[in-house]
């Protein structure tokens, strides 16, 4: 047995000393990351993407929705299960350097022919008509990681595991953004219903006055019809908005993993907070935080590992095997130690010679796939930077649109008041009143929509910077 141990020690020492990686990894291309975002008014290390959910969303009801979704959303639960699956594969890959150990127990009985050489020999020398053989052995097989193949497999498994974690983060950030945007749309529709009801009351008042004028013979029936038509414009908006609210509440309920129902909201659209000039920070910080970009970076790690495995497959493989146990012709002598002990240790190098170019093809394809992964990483960075730049310009221009729209609303609301006063005193026609009310209604609805677009753009900027993780 000492000889076996010496052989084993020599082979292991050779494999350890000769361990090397036969392929060179390609690093992440740093030139794909710009220094600044377009449309960024100021650039510093601060970024709203680093803010915690509780700090970025001041509305308590919205935070409650997000907290519920992080526990009960089905897409997020599936992403977590994917992480659990890859963690099992990672645990398996970490044991790649360990040998395989198999226990085998066999028993056999052979009855050779009496007219055969084996039968005659058995009868003459063993004084029996059959041969029994009992064997219990442990078989060990170990592949030395000379060229770094197993190490590359471990690196690939780790990157795959981390990639599923980034996939979960991607689902989470998108989920948070979707819930916040849906919540703000609810606030918008609440505000628009209030606007429609207010204008409906104004239209009712105008219609009452027009009817009095008709009874006095001052206007024709056409005036009543046009006033009623304006009233119905506001009245029609209310059930339409109520329908949209219910559908939006159902969508939010689904995102939070709940049966469709009402969504609590104790605030209003005009009380929501919008950061004046949110900072996006530096693109390099965004790249290190955004889960989709991190996933693309991990894809490059996986591609590097696959190239290493494919390259190592073209080199000799050192396999070490060892078998030991007990063997006996009689069951009664099975544990007669050391007489029944046996053992064997062997090692061998296997060099692929002619594989119909399969190994070479696999290696070349792995390199091509790695080059594609580099391109995909550049594309992911470009997409991320573009998204941030888009949201920055949206926030900037929507603020200008909101200021203009608010001034327009103030002007038209004053016009409605003036038109009503003049109409009651007979100095303005019903058409002027109806026109003023119609313009005011549309401007107020547009102002609520612009405010919601501002909130949505801020949420998208938060998501595009990796916020919500």
C-alpha positions in Angstrom: 0.0 0.0 0.0 2.9 2.3 0.6 3.7 2.2 -3.2 0.2 3.2 -4.0 0.3 6.1 -1.6 3.6 7.3 -3.1 2.1 7.2 -6.6 -0.9 9.1 -5.5 1.2 11.8 -3.8 3.4 12.2 -6.8 0.5 12.6 -9.2 -1.3 15.1 -7.0 1.9 17.1 -6.6 2.4 17.2 -10.3 -1.1 18.3 -10.9 -0.9 21.1 -8.3 2.4 22.4 -9.5 1.3 22.3 -13.1 -2.0 24.0 -12.5 -2.5 27.0 -14.8 -5.2 28.7 -16.8 -4.7 28.2 -20.5 -6.9 31.1 -21.7 -6.8 34.8 -21.0 -9.9 36.6 -19.8 -11.3 39.7 -21.5 -12.0 42.5 -19.0 -15.0 44.7 -19.1 -14.5 47.5 -21.7 -14.2 50.7 -19.6 -14.4 52.9 -22.8 -18.1 52.0 -23.0 -18.9 54.2 -20.0 -19.1 58.0 -20.6 -18.0 60.5 -18.0 -21.2 62.5 -17.8 -24.9 62.2 -18.7 -26.4 64.4 -21.3 -28.9 67.0 -19.9 -27.4 66.7 -16.4 -27.5 70.2 -15.0 -25.0 69.3 -12.3 -22.7 66.3 -11.9 -21.5 65.1 -8.5 -21.3 61.9 -6.6 -24.8 62.2 -5.3 -27.5 60.2 -7.0 -31.2 59.7 -6.3 -30.6 56.1 -7.2 -28.8 55.7 -3.9 -31.7 56.8 -1.9 -33.7 54.2 0.1 -37.3 53.5 -0.9 -38.5 55.0 2.4 -36.7 58.2 1.7 -37.6 58.5 -2.0 -41.3 57.9 -1.7 -42.8 60.1 1.1 -46.4 58.7 0.7 -47.0 56.1 3.4 -49.8 54.3 1.4 -47.4 54.0 -1.6 -44.7 52.5 0.6 -47.2 50.0 2.0 -48.0 48.9 -1.5 -44.4 48.5 -2.3 -43.7 46.5 0.9 -46.6 44.2 0.1 -45.4 43.7 -3.4 -41.9 42.8 -2.4 -43.3 39.9 -0.4 -46.3 38.8 -2.5 -45.6 39.7 -6.1 -45.4 36.4 -8.1 -42.8 37.5 -10.6 -40.5 38.4 -7.8 -41.2 35.1 -6.1 -40.3 33.2 -9.3 -37.0 35.3 -9.5 -36.2 34.2 -5.9 -36.8 30.6 -6.8 -34.4 30.9 -9.7 -31.8 32.1 -7.3 -32.4 29.1 -5.1 -32.0 26.8 -8.1 -28.7 28.4 -9.2 -27.4 28.3 -5.6 -27.7 24.5 -5.7 -25.7 24.4 -8.9 -23.1 26.7 -7.3 -22.8 24.4 -4.3 -22.2 21.5 -6.7 -19.6 23.4 -8.8 -17.7 24.3 -5.6 -17.1 20.6 -5.1 -15.6 20.2 -8.5 -12.1 19.6 -7.2 -13.2 16.7 -4.9 -12.9 13.2 -6.2 -15.9 10.9 -6.9 -16.2 8.1 -4.3 -18.4 5.0 -5.0 -19.2 2.1 -2.8 -19.8 -1.2 -4.6 -20.8 -4.5 -3.0 -21.3 -7.5 -5.2 -21.8 -11.2 -4.8 -21.8 -13.9 -7.6 -22.1 -17.6 -8.0 -20.7 -19.3 -11.1 -21.6 -22.9 -12.1 -19.2 -23.9 -14.9 -19.9 -26.9 -17.2 -18.5 -30.2 -16.0 -17.1 -30.7 -19.4 -15.4 -27.4 -19.5 -11.8 -26.6 -18.5 -13.1 -24.3 -15.7 -15.5 -27.0 -14.5 -12.8 -29.7 -14.4 -10.4 -27.3 -12.7 -13.0 -26.3 -10.1 -13.9 -29.9 -9.3 -10.3 -31.0 -9.1 -8.7 -28.1 -7.1 -11.5 -26.5 -5.2 -13.5 -29.7 -4.6 -16.8 -27.9 -5.5 -19.1 -27.6 -8.4 -19.5 -23.8 -8.3 -17.5 -20.7 -7.6 -18.6 -18.0 -5.3 -17.1 -14.5 -5.2 -17.9 -11.7 -2.7 -16.6 -8.2 -3.2 -16.9 -4.9 -1.3 -14.9 -2.0 -2.6 -14.5 1.8 -2.6 -13.7 3.3 -5.9 -12.2 6.8 -6.2 -11.9 8.9 -9.3 -10.2 12.3 -9.4 -9.5 14.6 -12.3 -6.5 16.9 -11.7 -7.3 20.5 -12.7 -4.1 21.1 -14.5 -5.4 23.6 -17.1 -7.9 25.4 -14.9 -11.0 23.7 -16.4 -12.7 23.0 -13.1 -11.7 26.4 -11.8 -13.4 28.0 -14.9 -16.5 25.9 -14.3 -16.6 27.3 -10.8 -16.3 30.8 -12.0 -19.0 30.3 -14.5 -21.3 28.8 -11.9 -20.7 31.7 -9.5 -21.4 34.3 -12.2 -24.6 32.5 -13.2 -25.7 32.5 -9.6 -24.9 36.2 -9.3 -26.7 36.9 -12.6 -30.0 35.4 -11.2 -29.6 37.8 -8.2 -29.3 40.7 -10.7 -32.4 39.4 -12.5 -34.3 39.5 -9.2 -33.1 43.1 -8.7 -34.2 44.0 -12.2 -37.7 42.6 -11.5 -37.7 44.5 -8.1 -36.8 47.9 -9.5 -39.3 47.6 -12.4 -41.9 46.4 -9.9 -41.4 49.4 -7.6 -41.5 51.8 -10.5 -44.7 50.3 -11.9 -46.4 50.5 -8.5 -45.4 54.1 -8.0 -46.4 55.2 -11.4 -49.8 53.4 -11.1 -50.3 55.0 -7.7 -49.6 58.5 -9.1 -52.0 57.8 -12.0 -54.7 57.1 -9.4 -54.0 60.4 -7.8 -54.3 62.0 -11.3 -57.6 60.5 -12.0 -58.9 61.5 -8.5 -57.9 65.1 -9.4 -59.5 64.8 -12.8 -62.8 63.6 -11.3 -62.7 66.6 -9.0 -62.2 68.9 -12.0 -65.0 67.2 -13.9 -67.4 67.5 -11.0 -66.5 71.2 -10.5 -67.0 71.9 -14.2 -70.3 70.0 -14.2 -71.6 72.2 -11.4 -70.6 75.3 -13.4 -72.3 73.9 -16.5 -75.4 73.2 -14.5 -75.5 76.8 -13.3 -75.0 78.1 -16.9 -77.8 75.8 -18.2 -80.2 77.1 -15.5 -79.5 80.7 -16.5 -79.9 79.8 -20.2 -83.3 78.1 -19.5 -84.4 81.3 -17.7 -83.4 83.4 -20.6 -85.2 81.0 -23.0 -88.4 81.3 -20.9 -88.0 85.1 -21.1 -87.6 84.9 -24.9 -84.0 86.2 -24.9 -82.4 83.1 -26.5 -83.5 80.3 -28.8 -83.7 76.6 -28.1 -80.2 76.3 -29.7 -78.7 78.0 -26.6 -80.2 75.3 -24.4 -78.9 72.5 -26.6 -75.4 73.9 -26.6 -75.4 74.4 -22.9 -76.7 70.9 -22.3 -74.0 69.5 -24.7 -71.3 71.3 -22.6 -72.8 69.9 -19.4 -72.7 66.4 -20.9 -69.0 66.7 -21.7 -68.2 67.1 -18.0 -70.8 64.5 -17.0 -69.4 61.9 -19.4 -65.9 62.2 -18.0 -67.0 61.1 -14.5 -68.0 57.4 -15.3 -65.0 57.1 -17.7 -62.6 58.2 -15.0 -64.3 55.9 -12.4 -63.8 53.0 -14.8 -60.1 53.9 -15.3 -59.7 54.1 -11.5 -61.1 50.7 -11.0 -58.9 49.2 -13.7 -55.8 50.9 -12.3 -56.7 49.7 -8.8 -57.0 46.1 -10.1 -53.6 46.4 -11.8 -52.0 47.6 -8.6 -53.7 44.8 -6.7 -52.3 42.3 -9.1 -48.8 43.7 -8.7 -49.1 43.3 -5.0 -50.3 39.7 -5.3 -53.8 40.6 -3.9 -57.3 40.0 -5.1 -58.6 43.1 -7.0 -59.9 45.7 -4.5 -59.7 49.4 -3.5 -56.4 51.1 -3.0 -55.9 53.3 0.0 -54.7 56.9 -0.8 -55.0 59.7 1.7 -53.0 62.3 -0.2 -53.8 64.3 -3.4 -52.0 65.0 -6.6 -51.3 68.6 -5.7 -49.6 67.6 -2.4 -47.1 65.2 -4.0 -43.5 66.2 -3.9 -41.3 66.5 -7.0 -37.6 67.1 -6.5 -36.6 70.3 -8.2 -33.3 69.2 -9.7 -32.6 65.6 -9.0 -29.0 64.5 -9.4 -28.1 61.5 -11.5 -24.5 61.2 -10.3 -21.8 59.7 -12.5 -22.4 57.1 -15.2 -19.7 54.9 -13.7 -21.7 54.7 -10.4 -24.9 54.0 -12.3 -23.2 51.1 -14.2 -22.0 49.5 -11.0 -25.6 49.7 -9.5 -28.0 49.0 -12.4 -28.9 45.3 -12.3 -29.2 44.8 -16.1 -25.7 46.2 -16.7 -24.3 44.1 -13.9 -26.0 41.1 -15.5 -24.3 41.9 -18.8 -21.0 42.2 -17.0 -21.6 38.8 -15.4 -22.4 37.4 -18.8 -18.8 38.3 -19.8 -17.5 36.4 -16.8 -19.6 33.4 -17.9 -18.3 33.7 -21.4 -14.7 33.9 -20.2 -15.3 30.8 -18.1 -16.7 28.9 -21.2 -13.7 29.9 -23.2 -11.4 28.5 -20.5 -13.3 25.2 -20.3 -13.3 24.8 -24.1 -9.6 25.6 -24.3 -8.7 23.2 -21.4 -10.7 20.5 -23.2 -8.0 20.5 -26.0 -5.2 19.7 -23.5 -4.3 16.4 -21.8 -6.5 15.2 -18.9 -4.9 13.7 -15.8 -7.2 11.1 -14.2 -6.3 9.3 -11.0 -8.2 6.3 -9.9 -8.0 4.1 -6.8 -9.9 1.1 -5.7 -9.7 -0.8 -2.4 -11.8 -3.3 -0.4 -12.2 -6.9 0.5 -12.6 -9.9 -1.7 -13.1 -13.6 -0.9 -14.3 -16.8 -2.5 -16.2 -17.7 0.6 -18.5 -15.4 2.6 -17.0 -16.7 5.8 -13.6 -15.4 4.8 -14.8 -11.9 3.6 -13.7 -10.1 6.7 -10.5 -12.1 7.2 -8.2 -9.1 7.3 -5.6 -8.6 5.9 -5.8 -11.7 3.8 -9.0 -10.5 1.9 -7.8 -6.9 1.4 -7.0 -5.7 -2.1 -6.1 -2.3 -3.6 -5.2 -0.5 -6.8 -4.0 3.0 -7.7 -3.5 4.3 -11.2 -3.1 7.5 -13.0 -3.1 8.4 -16.7 -3.0 11.3 -19.1 -5.5 11.4 -21.9 -4.8 13.7 -24.9 -7.5 14.2 -27.5 -6.0 13.6 -30.9 -8.7 13.3 -33.6 -12.1 14.6 -32.6 -13.3 15.7 -36.1 -12.4 19.3 -35.1 -15.1 19.2 -32.5 -12.9 20.6 -29.7 -11.5 23.3 -31.9 -14.9 24.3 -33.1 -16.2 24.5 -29.6 -13.3 26.7 -28.6 -13.8 29.1 -31.6 -17.5 29.3 -31.0 -16.9 30.1 -27.3 -14.6 33.0 -28.3 -17.2 34.3 -30.8 -19.9 34.1 -28.1 -17.6 36.1 -25.8 -17.1 38.8 -28.4 -20.9 39.0 -28.7 -21.1 39.3 -24.9 -18.8 42.3 -25.0 -21.0 43.9 -27.6 -24.1 43.2 -25.5 -22.4 44.8 -22.5 -21.7 47.9 -24.5 -25.3 47.9 -25.7 -26.6 47.5 -22.1 -24.4 50.5 -21.0 -25.6 52.6 -23.9 -29.2 51.7 -23.2 -28.8 52.6 -19.5 -27.1 55.9 -20.2 -29.7 56.8 -22.8 -32.6 56.0 -20.4 -31.0 58.3 -17.7 -30.5 61.1 -20.3 -34.1 60.8 -21.5 -35.5 61.1 -18.0 -33.3 64.0 -17.2 -34.6 66.0 -20.3 -38.2 64.9 -19.5 -37.9 66.3 -16.0 -36.4 69.5 -17.2 -38.9 70.2 -20.0 -41.9 68.9 -18.1 -41.2 71.5 -15.4 -41.3 74.3 -18.0 -44.5 72.8 -19.5 -46.1 72.6 -16.0 -45.3 76.3 -15.3 -46.8 77.3 -18.6 -49.9 75.1 -18.1 -50.4 76.4 -14.6 -50.4 80.0 -15.8 -52.8 79.0 -18.6 -55.1 77.4 -16.0 -55.1 80.5 -13.8 -55.8 82.7 -16.8 -58.7 80.5 -18.0 -60.2 80.1 -14.5 -60.3 83.9 -14.3 -61.8 84.0 -17.8 -64.6 81.7 -16.6 -65.4 83.9 -13.6 -65.4 87.0 -15.8 -67.6 85.3 -18.4 -70.1 84.2 -15.8 -70.3 87.7 -14.3 -70.7 89.3 -17.7 -73.3 86.7 -18.8 -75.4 87.2 -15.7 -75.3 91.0 -16.4 -76.2 90.4 -20.1 -72.8 91.7 -21.4 -71.6 88.3 -22.7 -73.3 85.6 -24.7 -73.8 82.0 -23.6 -71.3 80.9 -26.3 -68.6 82.9 -24.6 -69.4 81.2 -21.3 -69.4 77.7 -22.8 -66.2 78.3 -24.6 -64.5 79.6 -21.4 -65.7 76.6 -19.4 -64.6 74.1 -22.1 -61.1 75.7 -22.3 -60.8 75.7 -18.5 -61.8 72.1 -18.2 -59.3 70.9 -20.8 -56.5 73.0 -19.3 -57.1 71.7 -15.8 -57.1 68.1 -17.0 -53.9 68.7 -18.9 -52.2 70.3 -15.9 -53.0 67.2 -13.8 -51.6 65.0 -16.6 -48.4 67.0 -16.8 -48.0 66.8 -13.0 -48.4 63.0 -13.2 -45.8 62.9 -16.1 -43.4 64.8 -13.9 -43.8 62.2 -11.1 -43.5 59.3 -13.6 -40.3 60.8 -15.1 -38.8 61.1 -11.6 -39.7 57.5 -10.8 -38.2 56.4 -14.1 -35.0 58.3 -13.3 -34.9 56.6 -9.9 -35.3 53.2 -11.6 -32.8 53.9 -14.4 -30.2 54.8 -11.8 -30.6 51.5 -10.1 -32.9 52.8 -7.3 -35.2 50.5 -5.4 -32.7 47.7 -4.7 
